């Protein structure tokens, strides 16, 4: 049984923490939104700060919205870094800047701790099913040490390379996801406008080369108009901002990624920042003045 700290009990963090508790580990938690109802009946220790979490736990897992949030939890007042981190492992499972991740890792190592960046893909569905893909950056020995813990939350777990490389892989993942959502949205909008049943078209495509998890899960959301997150558009915008700003620094062209970001911007302009990212289709529908639901 390990003493594990978990900071950030949101849509993703809560079910991930639940798997750790159910595996018999002791959990020390901190979340600005408090302990969610889904964890209310479980035995855990609620902490007042990141510092207290790090004092009580040997492994400190972060699942936070953005780079500044991770920086504040680690190095702000009463942050993780104020505890004695000698021999302890910080595992950041948030999706944040690869560049800042390398700086965070260096600072934690200077304090005697170890650091893994381990962002995830699979959304709320994957978090609840413990089937997340986990992209890890950090030293091989630390990865091997943490692998049994990561396996409680995910299935496809890959050490990509050193610190920051896990975050780089996650940014690449978010490019693929955004562009595939856009493609699925266009395809189902086309099918619907042409008079075909979009759900039947989706089922047909799932049996062919166009099949994907996005078509399976988010295609169904588009047809059924179920856009509760999931994964909020504003969070995906954050990830695409990381991609586009990094591309600018590298003099790299990502034209379709930029288009996907503009479609997300359109959704936000419609008041949909908190919609699931599959709702990108609403921006396409706005452009065509036609909805997939109109049959």
Secondary structure as UniProt FT lines:
FT   STRAND          3..7
FT   TURN            11..12
FT   HELIX           13..22
FT   TURN            23..24
FT   STRAND          26..30
FT   TURN            32..33
FT   HELIX           37..39
FT   TURN            40..41
FT   STRAND          45..46
FT   HELIX           50..56
FT   STRAND          59..62
FT   HELIX           67..75
FT   TURN            77..78
FT   HELIX           80..82
FT   TURN            86..87
FT   STRAND          89..92
FT   HELIX           98..110
FT   TURN            111..112
FT   STRAND          114..121
FT   HELIX           123..129
FT   STRAND          132..137
FT   HELIX           140..150
FT   TURN            151..153
FT   STRAND          154..161
FT   TURN            163..164
FT   HELIX           165..193
FT   TURN            194..195
FT   HELIX           198..205
FT   TURN            206..207
FT   TURN            209..210
FT   HELIX           214..218
FT   HELIX           219..224
FT   HELIX           233..249
FT   TURN            250..251
FT   HELIX           255..269
FT   TURN            270..271
FT   TURN            273..274
FT   STRAND          275..276
FT   HELIX           277..279
FT   HELIX           280..288
FT   TURN            292..293
//
